[in-house]
């Protein structure tokens, strides 16, 4: 039950972080600070930071095998992203999107590996 509570909290934080990121990027687009390519890059950097942070937090709480914790949280968050994309964008699955998801999962895995080593 404790693990389920941790995942629920992580998913809540993830959804709030995505909303904040979407708000900031749309604000930058409205004010013409970024153009389309700039907002795509900012989205990618923001998602990498979010996934790395989530992996780091789970790695700090893990007792061993931090890479598995990172894979679990990364896979869970990727499933949520896929569902959001299917619901709102209804785009097909492409190689570019697959590479994007793999990079995010690897980021959460590396974040958890760093988190388990930085445990105090």
Order of alpha helices (4+ residues) and beta strands (2+ residues): alpha-alpha-alpha-alpha
